Amino acid sequence: MHEASPEVLDEIGERVLWLSTAIIHHANRVRPNPSGLKVGGHQASCASMVSIMTALWFDQLQPGDRVSVKPHASPVLHSLNYLLGDLEEKYLTTLREFGGLQSYPSRSKDPDTVDYSTGSVGIGATAPIWGAMARRYVQTSTGQTSSGRQYSLVGDAELDEGAVWEAILDPGVAELGEVVWIIDLNRQSLDRVVPMIAAGRLEAMFAAAGWQVITVTFGALLESLFTRDGGIELRARILGMPNAEYQRLLRCSPDEVRNRLPGDGDGASAIAALIADLDDSTLAAAIRNLGGHDMSALIRAYREIDDTRPTAIIAYTIKGYGLPTEGHPQNHSSLLTVDEFASFAAELGRDPGHPWERFPDESAAAQLCATTAQRLRRDPVPTAPRLEVPIDSKRTPKGTSSTQAGLGRVLLDLNRSAPDIARRVVTVSPDVSSTTNLAGWVNKVGVWSAAERHNWFDDDPETLMHWREKPTGQHMELGIAETNLVGLIGELGATWSRWGEPLFPIGVMYDPFVERALEPWSYGIYAGGQSILVGTPSGVSLAAEGGAHQSITTPSIGLEQPGCIAYEPAFGIDVEWTLLASMGRLGRPDGTSAYLRLSTRPVDQSLANVPDDPAARERRRRQVVAGGYPLVRQANPVVTLVAMGAVVPEALAAADRLEQAGVAADVLVVTSAGLLFEALQARRGQGSAPTWILDQVLPADRATPMVTVLDGHPHTLAFLAGVNRVASVSLGVSSFGQVGSLDDVYRLHGIDTDSIVRAALDVTA
């Protein structure tokens, strides 16, 4: 390990504090702002992290390590990268400017090295856990990754997020010795000094989860005072006082500190005698001498990390440390005034008019920057291979089955027909593998585990699902925590960009819980993770489960989610084509995530009427993948029935009844409302999506009044009436569901055959 002197680290840390403060100051006080809208930044949140990050970067990090930086400390990251030569000076004036440094660290948008995108509370903190799992998975499956620790730099208020503890408590996490969390314990949130944050409670919680816990409480000055007469009392007094009382001391003059610090307990006189011998500057430094700002204390803590289990380093810090706003209870997003910034510059010997000065070349700090940059230099990421995913098995499902069952069949077929592609498939579920039709796949490929575990039920003839855990397994199961699942598939979906090894991660969960997982999954997509999320079973078609398990708004979510193509297939063949197409878009620079909404409803597969002619079959496949296809074409249609997913049989039955009544009805099956909407937008000049699918499914010469129907919110398909500007009725689910039979529940929500027939007669009247 490289030895860096605390004195040189302090010098670099002071420069990082200056640069990070100046970056935010320039964005708010110097750069022109014609709109008058707040730009923002977090100078105080940066200040509490400066020593932690400086010691980590300049003494501890290795090239294979990856770091997730707490969102509000992004200027500290950019300042470090600038001093290490990884960021050009021109970017320092562009914080929160279009095309410049992002508000929070972003892998895909920042111009310098960012290992993990952060910004949404809890997601960035947990990402390195899933990154560690993804790295281990790639290592065991291809052997093509580097080793290294996965660090999370976490604000203490971020630990209020429940998803953090869901991740920490997952049983598999306790095996990840490369995971290190460094907690910035500044005891402040956005609005206040948090009264009940205590390191002891956090220590116990991490320890209970099997983590090593290292607490960095005090710096060298305070530790030396604790050895004097009255030192034991002083230590107990500081540790025992409420957070707000301690914070108030930071805002006091030396005389006020001498009056307040002893308190009125049994040790007050001993403390008063001890601090009476300290001059004002030493007393001021002592009350601020917490471990999170002491380079020697931090280095010692980093070198105690036990790589056999996860580690939590709890570092006591002061929010705004070293700034005029130090310790103020509302300093979270406060900015230095121009005068305060000038005074701060004078204190540090910096020129506020030319703030971006680097260290002189011959200085020890400059030399340490150069050697650290050389030590941390990473090899370029290999170009990920372009994988050719099959597009059609050439088999047509027979009999009666559900789209959910089709998922398992496609995976097993792929394992037989394209083993090289199937080897890169990794499925993830939150304890619902058997109920989402993954049992056959799990039996075939096994369950991934860092070490092989004995399956005690392997010889039980009545156990149909075999849980064989081994390093070569391709299924990963987490506890019942959907946010963990989407965090993991997001990192599995980023391996192509981290190590040049693309995977096809497929996460499967109950569709009603997609909304619970949406925000972290969306953030994973934003950060560059490409994955497939399967929601199943879905809708009120899950009639017997009742309203709590009947998803309503997820079709709309699929339509609206950026960076994602959503499919709701009606038949098994649609599942195959859409899943394979979705896999083909993963693991590449122009890649896209996907969401498949599946059903447990058994459907007669002959209703799909898949063409036998190879050319016609391929035409149908392209239509399915592009968003929809015509299933029934009448010679002279009077109405068009548009259906998606599980209710296609109702639309077909309605078309038959309408025909008997002399009303000819076309039937159009929608597989992706989002793709059709993008095509419509492009036709109107609002995008660049291909528009040919609209010409094939809704040609102008066949324009008729329209009825749309789906097992979801009706507005999902309502826009289709605008393709040819026809009258329409939109059927769907817009209220909480009820327990009952499928007929009863469909009738309740008006998506049954009778309702479709009535709507068709109304719209054509």
C-alpha positions in Angstrom: 0.0 0.0 0.0 1.3 3.5 -0.9 2.3 5.5 2.2 1.0 9.1 2.1 1.9 11.5 4.9 -1.1 12.9 6.8 0.4 16.4 6.3 0.4 16.1 2.5 -3.0 14.5 2.6 -4.3 17.5 4.7 -2.8 19.9 2.1 -4.6 18.0 -0.7 -7.8 17.8 1.3 -7.7 21.6 1.9 -7.4 22.1 -1.9 -10.3 19.7 -2.5 -12.4 21.6 -0.1 -11.6 24.8 -1.9 -12.2 23.4 -5.3 -15.5 21.8 -4.5 -16.7 25.0 -2.7 -15.6 27.1 -5.7 -17.3 24.8 -8.2 -20.7 25.4 -6.5 -20.0 29.1 -5.9 -19.2 29.7 -9.6 -22.4 27.9 -10.6 -24.5 30.1 -8.3 -22.7 33.4 -7.8 -20.5 33.9 -10.9 -22.1 32.2 -13.9 -24.8 34.3 -15.5 -28.3 33.1 -14.7 -30.9 34.9 -16.9 -33.8 32.8 -15.7 -33.3 33.6 -12.0 -34.1 30.0 -11.1 -32.1 28.4 -8.3 -29.0 26.4 -9.5 -28.1 24.9 -6.2 -25.4 22.7 -4.8 -24.4 21.4 -1.4 -21.2 23.0 -0.1 -21.7 21.8 3.5 -22.4 18.2 2.4 -19.3 18.3 0.3 -17.2 19.6 3.2 -18.1 16.8 5.5 -16.8 14.2 2.9 -13.5 15.9 1.9 -11.2 14.1 4.3 -12.9 10.8 3.9 -12.6 10.9 0.2 -9.1 12.4 0.1 -7.7 9.7 2.4 -9.5 7.0 0.4 -8.3 8.1 -3.0 -4.8 9.0 -2.2 -3.9 6.2 0.3 -6.3 3.3 -0.2 -7.9 2.9 -3.6 -6.7 0.4 -6.2 -7.4 0.3 -9.9 -10.0 -2.5 -9.6 -12.0 -0.7 -6.8 -15.2 1.0 -7.6 -16.8 3.8 -5.5 -20.3 5.1 -5.2 -20.2 8.7 -4.0 -23.1 10.2 -2.1 -25.1 12.5 -4.4 -24.4 15.8 -2.7 -20.6 15.2 -2.7 -20.3 15.1 -6.5 -18.2 18.3 -6.6 -15.7 16.6 -4.3 -15.5 13.7 -6.8 -14.9 16.2 -9.6 -12.3 18.0 -7.6 -10.4 14.8 -7.0 -10.6 13.8 -10.6 -9.4 17.3 -11.6 -6.3 17.1 -9.4 -5.6 13.6 -10.8 -5.8 14.8 -14.4 -9.1 13.0 -15.2 -11.1 16.2 -15.7 -10.3 19.2 -17.8 -10.4 22.7 -16.2 -13.1 23.9 -18.6 -15.6 21.7 -16.8 -15.2 23.2 -13.4 -17.4 26.1 -14.3 -20.2 23.9 -15.7 -21.8 22.3 -12.6 -25.5 21.9 -13.3 -25.1 23.5 -16.7 -26.5 21.9 -19.9 -23.8 19.6 -21.2 -21.6 20.1 -18.1 -21.0 18.4 -14.7 -24.2 16.8 -13.6 -26.0 17.7 -10.4 -25.2 14.3 -9.0 -22.6 11.7 -10.2 -23.6 10.1 -13.5 -21.8 7.3 -15.2 -23.3 8.1 -18.5 -23.4 11.9 -18.5 -20.4 13.2 -16.6 -17.2 13.8 -18.5 -14.9 12.3 -15.9 -14.7 8.9 -14.2 -17.9 8.0 -12.2 -18.2 4.4 -11.1 -21.9 4.6 -10.0 -24.7 7.0 -10.8 -26.2 8.3 -7.6 -28.8 10.9 -6.8 -31.9 9.0 -5.6 -31.6 8.3 -1.9 -30.6 4.7 -1.1 -30.1 3.5 -4.7 -26.5 4.7 -5.1 -25.7 3.4 -1.6 -26.8 -0.1 -2.4 -25.6 -0.2 -6.0 -22.0 -1.5 -5.1 -23.6 -4.5 -3.3 -25.3 -5.5 -6.6 -22.1 -4.5 -8.4 -20.2 -6.9 -6.3 -22.6 -9.7 -7.0 -22.5 -8.9 -10.7 -18.7 -8.9 -10.8 -18.6 -12.3 -9.0 -21.2 -13.7 -11.4 -19.2 -12.7 -14.4 -16.0 -14.0 -12.8 -17.5 -17.4 -12.1 -19.2 -17.6 -15.6 -16.5 -16.1 -17.8 -13.5 -15.4 -15.7 -13.1 -12.0 -17.4 -13.3 -9.4 -14.6 -10.8 -7.7 -12.3 -10.9 -7.9 -8.5 -11.5 -5.0 -6.2 -13.5 -3.6 -3.4 -16.9 -1.9 -3.9 -17.1 1.2 -1.7 -20.3 3.2 -0.9 -19.9 6.7 0.5 -23.1 7.2 2.4 -24.7 10.2 4.2 -26.1 9.2 7.6 -29.6 10.5 6.7 -29.5 8.2 3.7 -29.8 5.3 6.2 -33.4 6.3 6.8 -34.2 4.8 3.4 -35.7 1.3 4.0 -34.2 -0.1 0.8 -30.8 0.3 2.3 -31.6 -2.1 5.1 -33.4 -4.5 2.7 -30.1 -4.8 0.9 -27.9 -5.0 4.0 -30.1 -7.8 5.5 -30.2 -10.0 2.4 -28.6 -13.2 3.4 -26.3 -13.4 0.4 -24.7 -10.0 1.2 -22.9 -11.2 4.3 -20.6 -13.2 2.0 -19.5 -10.1 0.0 -16.2 -9.2 1.7 -15.4 -6.7 -1.0 -18.3 -4.4 0.0 -17.2 -1.4 2.2 -19.6 1.3 3.3 -18.2 4.6 4.7 -20.9 6.5 6.6 -20.6 10.3 6.9 -22.0 10.6 10.4 -22.6 14.4 10.4 -25.9 13.9 12.2 -27.7 16.5 10.0 -30.5 16.1 7.4 -31.9 18.7 5.1 -33.9 20.5 7.7 -32.3 19.9 11.0 -29.9 18.3 13.3 -31.3 14.8 13.7 -31.8 14.2 17.4 -31.6 10.4 17.6 -28.8 9.4 15.2 -26.3 7.4 17.3 -23.3 5.5 16.2 -24.0 2.7 18.8 -27.4 1.9 17.3 -25.9 1.8 13.7 -23.0 -0.3 14.9 -25.4 -2.9 16.4 -27.6 -3.0 13.2 -24.7 -3.5 10.9 -23.1 -6.1 13.2 -26.4 -8.0 13.5 -26.3 -8.3 9.7 -22.8 -9.9 9.9 -20.8 -6.8 8.9 -17.5 -5.8 10.4 -18.0 -2.4 12.0 -15.2 0.2 12.5 -16.1 3.5 14.2 -13.8 6.5 13.7 -14.9 8.8 16.4 -12.2 11.2 17.4 -9.0 12.7 15.9 -5.5 12.8 17.3 -5.9 16.1 19.2 -9.0 14.9 21.1 -7.5 11.5 21.8 -4.4 13.2 23.3 -6.7 15.3 25.6 -8.5 12.2 26.7 -5.2 11.0 28.2 -5.0 14.0 30.6 -6.6 14.6 33.9 -10.3 15.2 33.1 -10.0 13.4 29.8 -12.2 10.5 30.7 -14.9 12.9 31.7 -14.5 15.0 28.6 -14.9 11.9 26.4 -18.0 10.8 28.2 -19.4 14.3 28.0 -18.9 14.6 24.2 -20.3 11.1 23.6 -23.2 11.6 25.9 -24.5 15.0 24.8 -27.4 15.3 22.3 -26.4 15.9 18.7 -28.0 19.3 18.6 -26.1 20.4 21.7 -22.8 19.4 20.2 -23.7 21.1 16.9 -24.4 24.3 18.9 -20.9 24.3 20.3 -19.5 24.7 16.8 -21.3 28.0 16.5 -20.0 29.3 19.9 -17.1 31.6 20.7 -14.2 30.1 22.8 -15.6 31.7 26.0 -19.0 30.2 25.3 -17.5 26.8 24.7 -15.6 27.0 28.0 -19.0 27.8 29.7 -21.1 25.2 27.9 -18.8 22.2 27.3 -18.4 21.1 30.9 -22.1 20.8 31.4 -23.6 20.3 34.9 -22.8 16.6 35.5 -20.4 15.0 37.9 -17.4 15.5 35.7 -18.0 19.2 34.9 -15.3 20.5 37.2 -12.7 18.1 35.7 -13.6 19.1 32.2 -13.5 22.8 33.1 -10.0 22.4 34.5 -8.8 20.5 31.5 -10.0 23.0 28.9 -8.9 26.0 31.0 -5.3 25.1 30.0 -6.1 25.3 26.3 -5.6 28.4 24.3 -8.6 29.6 22.2 -7.3 28.2 18.9 -6.5 24.8 20.4 -10.0 24.6 22.1 -11.7 25.5 18.8 -9.7 22.9 16.9 -10.3 20.3 19.6 -14.1 20.6 19.6 -13.9 20.0 15.8 -11.4 17.2 15.9 -13.7 14.3 14.9 -12.3 11.2 13.3 -13.9 11.7 9.9 -11.6 14.8 9.4 -8.4 13.2 10.8 -6.3 11.7 8.0 -4.4 9.4 10.3 -7.5 8.0 12.0 -9.1 7.4 8.6 -6.1 5.7 7.2 -5.9 3.4 10.2 -9.6 2.5 9.8 -9.2 1.8 6.1 -6.3 -0.6 6.8 -8.4 -2.5 9.3 -10.9 -3.6 6.7 -11.6 -7.3 6.8 -12.1 -8.6 3.3 -13.9 -11.8 4.5 -17.1 -9.9 5.2 -18.7 -6.6 4.4 -17.4 -3.6 6.4 -19.2 -0.5 7.7 -16.9 2.4 8.6 -18.8 5.0 10.7 -16.9 8.2 10.6 -18.0 11.1 12.8 -17.9 14.4 10.8 -19.2 17.9 10.9 -21.4 19.2 8.1 -19.8 22.2 6.5 -16.4 21.4 8.2 -14.0 24.3 7.5 -16.6 26.6 6.0 -18.3 29.7 7.5 -21.6 27.6 7.6 -19.9 24.9 9.7 -22.4 23.1 11.9 -25.4 25.4 11.1 -28.6 23.4 11.4 -29.9 24.6 8.1 -26.6 24.5 6.1 -27.6 21.6 3.9 -28.1 23.6 0.8 -27.1 27.0 1.9 -24.5 28.8 -0.2 -21.6 31.1 0.9 -22.2 34.7 0.1 -19.7 36.5 -2.1 -18.1 38.1 1.0 -18.0 34.8 2.8 -16.3 33.2 -0.2 -13.8 36.0 -0.3 -13.0 35.5 3.4 -12.7 31.8 2.9 -10.3 32.3 0.0 -8.1 34.7 2.1 -8.1 32.1 4.9 -6.7 29.5 2.5 -4.5 31.8 0.6 -6.4 31.3 -2.7 -7.4 33.8 -5.4 -11.2 33.9 -5.7 -10.8 35.3 -9.2 -8.6 32.4 -10.4 -9.8 29.5 -8.2 -8.7 26.5 -10.3 -5.0 26.5 -9.6 -3.3 23.1 -9.3 -0.3 22.4 -7.1 3.2 23.5 -8.2 4.9 20.7 -10.1 7.8 20.3 -7.7 5.6 20.2 -4.5 5.0 17.0 -2.5 1.2 17.4 -3.1 1.7 17.5 -6.9 3.9 14.5 -6.8 1.4 12.5 -4.7 -1.3 13.5 -7.2 0.8 12.2 -10.1 1.7 8.9 -8.4 -1.9 8.4 -7.3 -3.2 9.0 -10.8 -0.6 6.5 -12.1 -1.6 3.9 -9.5 -5.4 4.3 -10.2 -5.1 4.1 -14.0 -7.4 1.4 -15.4 -7.0 -0.6 -18.5 -9.6 0.2 -21.2 -12.8 -1.8 -21.0 -12.7 -4.4 -23.8 -15.4 -3.9 -26.5 -18.3 -6.2 -25.7 -19.0 -8.8 -28.3 -22.1 -8.3 -30.4 -24.2 -11.4 -29.6 -26.6 -12.8 -32.1 -29.8 -13.7 -30.2 -32.1 -16.0 -32.2 -35.3 -14.3 -33.3 -37.6 -17.3 -33.9 -37.5 -21.0 -32.8 -39.7 -21.9 -35.7 -42.1 -23.7 -33.3 -45.7 -22.7 -32.8 -47.2 -23.3 -29.3 -50.2 -25.6 -29.3 -53.0 -26.4 -26.9 -54.0 -24.1 -24.0 -51.5 -22.2 -21.9 -50.7 -18.8 -20.4 -48.1 -16.2 -21.4 -46.5 -16.8 -18.0 -45.9 -20.4 -18.8 -44.5 -19.3 -22.1 -41.6 -17.5 -20.3 -40.3 -20.7 -18.9 -40.7 -22.5 -22.2 -38.7 -19.9 -24.1 -35.8 -20.1 -21.7 -35.7 -23.8 -21.9 -35.9 -23.8 -25.7 -33.1 -21.3 -25.8 -30.9 -23.5 -23.6 -31.3 -26.3 -26.1 -31.2 -24.3 -29.4 -28.6 -21.6 -28.6 -26.5 -22.7 -25.6 -23.9 -20.0 -26.0 -26.6 -17.3 -25.8 -28.5 -19.1 -23.0 -25.2 -19.2 -21.0 -25.4 -15.5 -20.6 -29.0 -15.5 -19.4 -29.3 -14.9 -15.7 -32.7 -14.8 -14.0 -33.4 -13.1 -10.7 -36.5 -13.4 -8.6 -37.6 -12.4 -5.0 -38.6 -15.8 -3.7 -41.3 -16.4 -6.4 -39.4 -18.7 -8.9 -41.9 -21.6 -8.7 -45.0 -19.4 -8.9 -43.7 -17.5 -12.0 -43.0 -20.7 -14.0 -39.2 -20.6 -13.6 -39.0 -24.0 -12.0 -38.0 -25.9 -15.1 -35.3 -23.3 -15.9 -34.0 -23.4 -12.4 -33.8 -27.2 -12.4 -31.9 -27.0 -15.7 -29.3 -24.3 -14.9 -29.1 -24.3 -11.1 -28.9 -21.5 -8.6 -25.9 -19.2 -8.5 -23.9 -19.1 -5.3 -20.4 -17.9 -4.6 -19.7 -21.4 -3.1 -21.4 -24.7 -3.8 -24.0 -25.8 -1.2 -25.3 -29.3 -0.7 -28.9 -29.8 -1.7 -30.4 -32.0 1.0 -33.6 -32.6 -1.0 -31.9 -33.8 -4.2 -32.8 -37.4 -3.5 -36.4 -36.6 -2.5 -38.7 -37.9 -5.3 -41.5 -35.7 -4.3 -39.4 -32.5 -4.6 -40.0 -31.3 -8.1 -38.0 -28.1 -8.0 -34.4 -28.7 -7.2 -32.4 -25.9 -5.5 -28.9 -26.7 -6.6 -26.6 -23.9 -5.5 -23.3 -23.6 -7.3 -20.9 -21.0 -8.8 -22.1 -22.0 -12.3 -25.8 -21.5 -11.6 -27.8 -19.0 -13.7 -30.6 -18.1 -11.4 -30.2 -15.7 -8.5 -32.8 -15.5 -5.8 -33.0 -12.7 -3.2 -35.4 -12.2 -0.3 -38.8 -10.6 -0.7 -37.5 -7.2 -1.6 -38.3 -6.0 -5.1 -35.9 -3.0 -4.8 -33.1 -5.4 -4.3 -34.1 -7.4 -7.4 -34.1 -4.4 -9.7 -30.9 -3.1 -8.2 -29.2 -6.4 -9.0 -30.5 -6.7 -12.6 -29.4 -3.2 -13.2 -25.9 -4.0 -12.3 -26.0 -7.3 -14.1 -27.1 -5.3 -17.1 -24.1 -3.0 -16.8 -21.4 -5.7 -17.1 -20.9 -5.1 -20.8 -19.7 -1.6 -20.0 -17.7 -2.4 -16.9 -15.8 -5.5 -18.1 -16.9 -6.0 -21.7 -19.0 -9.1 -20.8 -22.6 -8.7 -21.7 -25.3 -10.6 -19.8 -29.0 -11.0 -20.4 -30.5 -10.3 -16.9 -34.2 -11.2 -16.6 -35.9 -10.2 -13.3 -39.3 -11.8 -12.5 -41.7 -10.4 -9.9 -45.4 -10.2 -9.3 -46.7 -7.5 -11.5 -48.5 -5.5 -8.8 -45.1 -4.9 -7.2 -43.5 -3.4 -10.3 -44.7 0.0 -9.0 -42.8 -0.6 -5.8 -39.6 -1.4 -7.7 -40.1 1.2 -10.5 -38.1 4.0 -9.1 -34.8 2.1 -8.5 -35.3 0.2 -11.8 -35.8 3.4 -13.6 -32.7 4.8 -12.0 -30.8 1.7 -13.0 -31.8 2.3 -16.6 -30.7 5.9 -16.3 -27.4 4.7 -15.0 -26.8 2.5 -18.0 -28.1 -0.9 -16.8 -29.9 -2.8 -19.4 -32.3 -5.5 -18.2 -35.6 -7.2 -18.7 -38.2 -7.0 -16.0 -41.1 -9.5 -16.2 -44.2 -8.7 -14.2 -46.4 -11.7 -13.7 -49.2 -12.5 -13.0 -50.8 -9.3 -13.9 -54.1 -7.4 -13.9 -57.6 -8.3 -12.6 -57.2 -11.6 -14.6 -55.7 -12.8 -11.3 -59.2 -12.8 -10.2 -59.1 -15.1 -7.2 -56.2 -13.2 -5.5 -58.3 -10.1 -4.9 -57.7 -6.4 -5.3 -54.4 -6.2 -3.5 -52.7 -8.4 -6.1 -54.5 -7.0 -9.2 -52.3 -4.5 -11.1 -54.0 -1.6 -12.9 -51.5 1.1 -13.9 -48.6 -1.0 -15.0 -49.5 -0.9 -18.7 -49.3 2.9 -18.5 -45.9 2.7 -16.7 -44.6 0.5 -19.5 -45.7 3.0 -22.1 -44.1 6.0 -20.2 -40.8 4.6 -18.9 -37.8 6.1 -20.7 -35.1 3.7 -22.0 -37.5 0.8 -21.9 -39.7 -1.0 -24.4 -42.8 -2.6 -22.8 -44.6 -5.6 -24.2 -47.9 -7.3 -23.1 -48.1 -10.4 -25.3 -51.4 -12.3 -25.8 -50.1 -15.7 -26.9 -47.1 -17.9 -26.3 -45.6 -17.1 -29.7 -45.8 -13.4 -28.8 -43.9 -14.1 -25.6 -41.1 -15.9 -27.5 -40.7 -13.2 -30.2 -40.9 -10.2 -27.8 -38.5 -11.8 -25.2 -35.9 -12.7 -27.8 -36.2 -9.3 -29.4 -35.7 -7.7 -26.0 -32.7 -9.9 -25.3 -31.2 -8.8 -28.6 -31.3 -5.2 -27.4 -29.3 -5.8 -24.2 -25.6 -5.4 -23.6 -24.6 -2.8 -26.2 -24.0 0.9 -26.3 -27.4 1.6 -28.0 -29.2 -1.0 -25.9 -32.6 -0.8 -24.3 -34.3 -2.4 -21.3 -37.6 -4.1 -21.6 -40.7 -4.8 -19.5 -42.9 -7.8 -20.2 -46.4 -8.0 -18.6 -47.6 -11.6 -18.5 -50.7 -13.4 -17.3 -51.6 -16.7 -15.7 -54.8 -16.9 -17.8 -54.9 -20.1 -19.9 -55.6 -19.2 -23.6 -56.3 -21.4 -26.6 -53.1 -20.9 -28.6 -54.8 -21.7 -31.9 -56.5 -18.3 -31.6 -53.2 -16.7 -32.5 -53.7 -18.0 -36.1 -49.9 -18.0 -36.7 -49.2 -18.1 -40.5 -47.7 -21.3 -41.8 -45.9 -19.7 -44.8 -42.4 -18.7 -43.7 -42.6 -15.2 -45.2 -46.0 -14.5 -43.7 -44.7 -15.8 -40.3 -41.8 -13.5 -40.4 -44.0 -10.6 -41.3 -46.2 -11.4 -38.2 -43.1 -11.7 -36.0 -41.9 -8.2 -37.1 -45.3 -6.8 -36.4 -45.4 -8.4 -32.9 -42.0 -7.0 -32.1 -42.9 -3.5 -33.5 -46.0 -3.2 -31.4 -49.0 -4.9 -32.9 -50.6 -7.0 -35.6 -54.0 -7.5 -37.3 -55.6 -10.8 -36.2 -59.0 -10.5 -38.0 -59.5 -8.6 -41.2 -63.0 -8.2 -42.6 -63.8 -7.3 -46.2 -65.8 -4.2 -45.2 -65.2 -3.5 -41.5 -67.6 -1.3 -39.6 -65.6 -1.2 -36.3 -62.1 -2.0 -35.1 -61.6 -3.9 -31.9 -58.2 -3.2 -30.4 -57.1 -5.6 -27.6 -54.0 -6.2 -25.6 -52.8 -9.1 -23.5 -55.2 -11.4 -21.6 -58.5 -10.0 -23.0 -57.8 -10.8 -26.7 -60.1 -13.8 -26.4 -62.9 -11.5 -25.4 -62.3 -9.3 -28.4 -62.3 -12.2 -30.7 -65.6 -13.5 -29.2 -67.1 -10.0 -29.5 -66.1 -9.9 -33.2 -67.8 -13.2 -33.8 -71.0 -12.0 -32.1 -70.9 -8.7 -33.9 -70.5 -10.5 -37.2 -73.6 -12.6 -36.4 -75.4 -9.3 -35.9 -74.3 -8.0 -39.2 -71.5 -5.7 -37.9 -68.1 -6.6 -39.4 -65.3 -6.0 -37.0 -61.5 -6.0 -37.5 -59.5 -7.2 -34.5 -56.1 -5.7 -33.9 -53.8 -7.1 -31.2 -51.4 -4.6 -29.5 -48.2 -6.0 -28.1 -46.6 -2.7 -27.2 -48.6 0.5 -26.7 -45.4 2.4 -26.2 -43.9 1.5 -29.6 -47.2 2.4 -31.3 -47.3 5.7 -29.5 -43.7 6.5 -30.5 -44.6 5.6 -34.1 -47.5 8.0 -34.0 -45.3 10.8 -32.5 -42.8 10.2 -35.3 -45.4 10.4 -37.9 -46.3 13.8 -36.5 -42.7 15.0 -36.5 -42.1 14.4 -32.8 -39.5 11.7 -32.9 -37.5 9.4 -35.2 -39.2 6.0 -34.5 -40.2 3.9 -37.5 -43.8 4.5 -38.6 -44.3 1.5 -40.9 -46.2 -0.4 -38.2 -49.0 2.1 -38.2 -49.5 1.6 -41.9 -49.8 -2.1 -41.4 -52.0 -2.3 -38.3 -54.1 0.8 -38.8 -54.0 1.8 -42.5 -56.0 4.9 -43.4 -58.2 3.1 -45.9 -59.5 0.8 -43.2 -60.2 3.5 -40.7 -63.4 2.8 -38.7 -64.7 3.7 -35.2 -62.7 2.0 -32.6 -63.1 0.1 -29.3 -59.9 -0.5 -27.2 -59.8 -2.9 -24.3 -57.1 -4.2 -22.0 -56.7 -5.5 -18.5 -55.3 -2.3 -17.2 -56.1 1.4 -17.2 -58.1 2.4 -20.4 -56.1 5.5 -21.2 -53.1 3.2 -22.2 -54.7 2.5 -25.6 -56.9 5.6 -25.9 -54.4 7.4 -28.1 -54.8 4.9 -30.9 -58.1 6.6 -32.0 -55.9 9.6 -33.0 -54.0 7.6 -35.6 -56.8 8.1 -38.1 -58.9 10.4 -36.0 -61.9 8.1 -35.5 -64.6 7.9 -32.8 -63.7 5.6 -30.0 -64.6 4.0 -26.7 -61.8 2.9 -24.3 -62.4 0.0 -22.0 -60.2 -1.0 -19.1 -59.8 -1.1 -15.4 -59.9 2.1 -13.4 -60.9 1.0 -9.9 -59.6 -1.5 -7.4 -60.4 -5.1 -8.1 -62.5 -7.6 -6.3 -62.2 -11.3 -5.6 -64.3 -13.5 -7.9 -64.4 -15.6 -11.0 -62.8 -14.3 -14.2 -66.3 -13.8 -15.7 -67.5 -11.8 -12.6 -64.4 -9.7 -12.4 -64.3 -8.9 -16.1 -68.0 -8.0 -16.0 -67.4 -5.7 -13.0 -64.8 -3.7 -14.9 -66.5 -3.8 -18.2 -63.9 -5.7 -20.1 -65.9 -8.8 -20.8 -67.3 -9.8 -24.2 -70.8 -8.2 -23.5 -69.2 -4.9 -22.7 -67.1 -4.9 -25.9 -70.1 -5.7 -28.0 -72.1 -2.9 -26.4 -69.3 -0.4 -26.9 -68.9 -1.4 -30.5 -72.6 -0.9 -31.2 -72.6 2.4 -29.4 -69.6 3.8 -31.2 -71.0 2.8 -34.6 -74.6 4.0 -33.9 
